[in-house]
Amino acid sequence: MWPPTKFPSGFKEKVELAQAIIATAASIATVVAVIVGGWWTYSLFIKEREEYPHANIELKLSHVALSERVNLLRIAIELSNTGGTR
């Protein structure tokens, strides 16, 4: 006769234990997923600044004495984008 009207002894306790173990595993998996997602977000968008380019600034200075009191100063600025954003 289906469904069974009588279950073996201890069956209900085993089912409740299995449900508790599965619920605990699901909670642990959720916590791990939140931690991994937080780490990924930090490393990609905060640490690496993915949204903004990485600029290297290089200054080149040179001078030429035009007279004893007057110097010609030449300043060159070179910017280069070394990040993944173009």
Residue frames as qw, qx, qy, qz and C-alpha x, y, z in Angstrom:
[[0.000, 0.890, 0.456, 0.000, 0.00, 0.00, 0.00],
 [0.457, 0.090, 0.029, 0.885, 1.46, 3.31, -1.06],
 [0.212, 0.666, -0.538, 0.470, 2.19, 5.74, 0.55],
 [0.540, -0.112, -0.771, 0.318, 3.37, 3.84, 3.58],
 [0.456, -0.761, -0.195, -0.419, 1.41, 4.60, 6.69],
 [0.748, -0.644, 0.122, 0.102, 4.08, 3.34, 9.04],
 [0.433, 0.760, -0.446, 0.191, 7.77, 4.23, 8.81],
 [0.786, -0.042, -0.503, 0.357, 10.59, 2.29, 10.43],
 [0.516, -0.807, -0.183, 0.221, 11.62, 3.43, 13.88],
 [0.486, -0.531, 0.184, 0.669, 14.05, 6.34, 13.89],
 [0.471, 0.456, 0.503, 0.563, 13.19, 7.33, 10.31],
 [0.028, -0.947, -0.270, -0.174, 11.72, 10.70, 11.31],
 [0.499, -0.785, 0.166, 0.326, 14.81, 11.55, 13.35],
 [0.628, -0.067, 0.482, 0.607, 17.10, 10.63, 10.44],
 [0.307, 0.700, 0.451, 0.462, 15.13, 12.85, 8.07],
 [0.223, -0.969, -0.106, -0.007, 15.27, 15.76, 10.52],
 [0.610, -0.553, 0.317, 0.470, 19.03, 15.25, 10.95],
 [0.555, 0.249, 0.512, 0.607, 19.54, 15.18, 7.18],
 [0.111, 0.880, 0.346, 0.307, 17.50, 18.40, 6.81],
 [0.409, -0.888, 0.062, 0.199, 19.57, 20.09, 9.51],
 [0.642, -0.278, 0.428, 0.572, 22.85, 19.02, 7.85],
 [0.427, 0.510, 0.503, 0.551, 21.67, 20.25, 4.43],
 [0.077, -0.960, -0.231, -0.141, 20.52, 23.59, 5.88],
 [0.532, -0.732, 0.211, 0.369, 23.87, 24.04, 7.64],
 [0.612, 0.006, 0.499, 0.613, 25.78, 23.22, 4.45],
 [0.265, 0.749, 0.436, 0.423, 23.66, 25.72, 2.51],
 [0.270, -0.959, -0.062, 0.065, 24.37, 28.43, 5.09],
 [0.609, -0.495, 0.364, 0.502, 28.11, 27.73, 4.96],
 [0.533, 0.319, 0.529, 0.578, 28.07, 27.83, 1.16],
 [0.075, 0.916, 0.319, 0.233, 26.27, 31.19, 1.26],
 [0.424, -0.860, 0.127, 0.255, 28.83, 32.68, 3.66],
 [0.630, -0.211, 0.484, 0.570, 31.73, 31.40, 1.54],
 [0.415, 0.586, 0.507, 0.478, 30.13, 32.82, -1.62],
 [0.088, -0.981, -0.158, -0.062, 29.69, 36.25, -0.02],
 [0.532, -0.690, 0.297, 0.391, 33.32, 36.27, 1.17],
 [0.596, 0.061, 0.554, 0.578, 34.66, 35.21, -2.25],
 [0.263, 0.782, 0.441, 0.355, 32.47, 37.80, -4.00],
 [0.258, -0.959, -0.014, 0.118, 33.67, 40.53, -1.65],
 [0.592, -0.456, 0.425, 0.510, 37.31, 39.60, -2.22],
 [0.524, 0.355, 0.567, 0.527, 36.81, 39.54, -6.01],
 [0.093, 0.924, 0.315, 0.196, 35.08, 42.93, -5.98],
 [0.402, -0.858, 0.152, 0.281, 37.81, 44.48, -3.82],
 [0.602, -0.281, 0.509, 0.547, 40.66, 43.10, -5.92],
 [0.447, 0.463, 0.577, 0.502, 39.08, 44.06, -9.25],
 [0.067, 0.846, 0.346, 0.401, 37.50, 47.47, -8.62],
 [0.405, -0.913, 0.033, 0.038, 39.30, 48.88, -5.56],
 [0.667, -0.484, 0.380, 0.420, 42.84, 47.53, -5.60],
 [0.534, 0.121, 0.564, 0.619, 43.24, 47.49, -9.39],
 [0.179, 0.588, 0.103, -0.782, 40.97, 50.52, -10.04],
 [0.438, 0.253, 0.777, 0.375, 39.49, 48.85, -13.12],
 [0.242, 0.846, 0.469, -0.074, 37.18, 51.78, -13.82],
 [0.039, 0.967, -0.156, -0.198, 40.00, 54.32, -14.11],
 [0.783, 0.508, -0.251, 0.258, 43.18, 54.16, -16.20],
 [0.727, -0.530, 0.040, 0.435, 46.57, 53.78, -14.54],
 [0.393, 0.895, -0.076, 0.195, 48.61, 56.80, -15.56],
 [0.747, -0.263, -0.001, 0.610, 52.38, 56.94, -15.37],
 [0.128, 0.991, 0.016, 0.030, 53.73, 60.47, -15.28],
 [0.781, -0.091, 0.074, 0.613, 57.33, 61.12, -16.31],
 [0.024, 0.985, -0.004, -0.171, 58.97, 64.53, -16.04],
 [0.768, 0.172, 0.110, 0.607, 62.03, 65.47, -18.11],
 [0.136, -0.965, -0.033, 0.223, 63.87, 68.63, -17.16],
 [0.716, 0.153, 0.122, 0.670, 66.73, 70.34, -18.94],
 [0.081, -0.950, -0.111, 0.280, 68.24, 73.79, -18.76],
 [0.649, 0.399, 0.100, 0.640, 70.59, 75.98, -20.77],
 [0.325, -0.661, -0.157, 0.658, 72.40, 78.96, -19.31],
 [0.431, 0.792, 0.300, 0.311, 71.69, 81.91, -21.60],
 [0.168, 0.749, -0.290, 0.571, 73.63, 84.35, -19.47],
 [0.246, 0.182, -0.745, 0.592, 74.98, 84.55, -15.96],
 [0.297, 0.058, 0.519, -0.799, 71.57, 85.52, -14.59],
 [0.721, 0.251, -0.018, -0.645, 69.18, 83.96, -17.14],
 [0.255, -0.140, 0.951, 0.105, 68.55, 80.24, -17.67],
 [0.622, 0.086, -0.398, -0.669, 66.28, 78.55, -20.17],
 [0.389, -0.102, 0.854, -0.332, 64.34, 75.79, -18.44],
 [0.550, 0.089, -0.589, -0.585, 62.65, 73.12, -20.56],
 [0.462, -0.067, 0.758, -0.457, 60.05, 70.88, -18.92],
 [0.507, 0.082, -0.672, -0.534, 58.57, 67.89, -20.75],
 [0.577, -0.093, 0.625, -0.517, 55.75, 65.79, -19.29],
 [0.400, 0.137, -0.809, -0.408, 55.08, 62.33, -20.67],
 [0.661, -0.074, 0.464, -0.586, 51.86, 60.52, -19.74],
 [0.382, 0.164, -0.849, -0.327, 51.31, 56.85, -20.50],
 [0.792, -0.193, 0.124, -0.566, 48.38, 54.55, -19.73],
 [0.168, 0.350, -0.921, 0.036, 49.66, 51.23, -18.39],
 [0.498, 0.036, 0.685, -0.531, 46.33, 49.90, -17.13],
 [0.302, 0.233, 0.901, 0.207, 43.79, 47.64, -18.76],
 [0.272, 0.791, 0.458, -0.300, 41.36, 50.51, -19.45],
 [0.419, 0.087, 0.410, 0.805, 41.83, 52.25, -22.80]]
